[in-house]
Amino acid sequence: MGVSRNARINGLLLLLVAALAVLPIALGMGEGKEEPFAGADAQAESAITELKPDYEPWFSPLYEPPSGEVESALFALQAALGAGVLAYYFGVRKGRRQGAAAAAAAAPPDTSTETPATAAPES
């Protein structure tokens, strides 16, 4: 029996994600840099200070984490909370859909042929 189309697509997507994670390291991208895989904010900050050393930022952060590890942990916590909210939302939607389908399947079929407009008036 052959592999379904969805299974092939999922396999290709998994390979693509793995390649995106491994290729930059395997190809040596970022070698020679102090922080080879720093975020875009840090790279932008270093580029600005190279171009204009006397640049003064307009705003300062509300909270400055004491270290890069704390900053990474807060970012991971933010990502986990966002993923949890999305998973909850999609779970509720699926549950409502399944509940509506189950209710429709459990409801007795409508066997009456009379509609309120054609029903005989009660006296």
C-alpha positions in Angstrom: 0.0 0.0 0.0 1.4 3.4 -0.9 2.0 6.4 1.2 -0.8 8.9 1.3 -0.3 12.4 -0.3 -0.6 14.1 3.2 2.1 11.8 4.6 4.5 12.7 1.8 3.8 16.4 2.2 4.3 16.2 6.0 7.6 14.3 5.4 8.9 16.9 3.0 7.9 19.7 5.4 9.8 17.9 8.2 12.9 17.5 6.0 12.7 21.2 5.0 12.5 22.3 8.7 15.4 20.0 9.6 17.4 21.5 6.7 16.7 25.0 7.8 17.9 24.2 11.3 21.0 22.3 10.3 22.3 24.0 7.1 23.4 27.3 8.7 25.6 25.4 11.2 26.8 22.8 8.6 27.8 25.5 6.1 29.6 27.5 8.7 27.5 30.6 8.5 28.4 33.0 11.2 32.0 31.8 11.7 34.3 34.6 12.8 31.5 36.5 14.5 31.5 37.1 18.3 27.8 36.0 18.5 27.1 34.1 15.3 23.4 33.7 15.7 22.4 36.8 17.5 18.9 38.2 17.0 17.9 40.9 14.5 17.7 43.5 17.3 21.3 43.0 18.4 22.5 43.0 14.7 20.6 46.2 14.0 22.0 47.8 17.2 25.6 47.0 16.2 25.0 48.2 12.6 23.6 51.5 13.9 26.5 52.1 16.3 29.0 51.3 13.5 27.3 53.9 11.1 26.5 56.5 13.7 28.5 56.1 17.0 26.8 59.2 18.6 23.3 58.0 17.9 20.9 58.4 20.9 17.9 56.0 21.0 14.5 57.6 21.3 13.2 55.1 23.9 14.7 52.9 26.6 13.4 49.4 27.5 10.9 49.3 30.4 12.7 46.2 31.8 16.3 45.3 31.1 16.9 41.6 32.0 20.1 41.1 34.1 21.6 38.6 31.6 21.1 37.1 28.2 20.0 33.8 29.8 17.1 35.5 31.6 16.1 37.3 28.4 16.1 34.0 26.5 14.0 32.4 29.3 11.5 35.2 29.2 11.3 34.9 25.4 10.8 31.1 25.7 8.0 31.7 28.3 6.3 34.2 26.0 6.5 31.7 23.1 5.1 28.9 25.3 2.2 31.0 26.5 1.4 32.1 23.0 1.4 28.4 21.8 -0.8 27.5 24.7 -3.3 30.1 23.9 -3.4 29.1 20.2 -3.7 25.4 21.1 -6.5 26.1 23.6 -8.4 28.2 20.9 -8.1 25.5 18.3 -9.1 22.8 20.8 -12.2 24.7 21.8 -13.1 25.2 18.1 -12.7 21.6 17.3 -14.6 20.6 20.5 -17.5 22.8 19.5 -17.5 21.4 16.0 -17.5 17.8 17.3 -20.2 18.6 19.8 -22.4 20.2 17.2 -21.9 17.1 14.9 -22.7 14.7 17.8 -25.8 16.7 18.7 -27.0 16.7 15.1 -26.4 12.9 14.9 -28.2 12.3 18.2 -31.2 14.4 17.4 -34.2 12.3 16.2 -34.9 12.8 12.5 -37.8 15.1 11.7 -40.5 12.8 10.3 -43.3 15.3 10.3 -44.4 16.4 6.9 -46.6 19.2 8.2 -45.1 22.7 8.5 -46.7 25.3 10.8 -48.1 27.1 7.8 -50.0 23.9 6.6 -51.0 22.5 10.0 -54.7 22.6 10.9 -55.6 25.4 13.2 -56.5 24.3 16.7 -59.9 25.4 18.0 
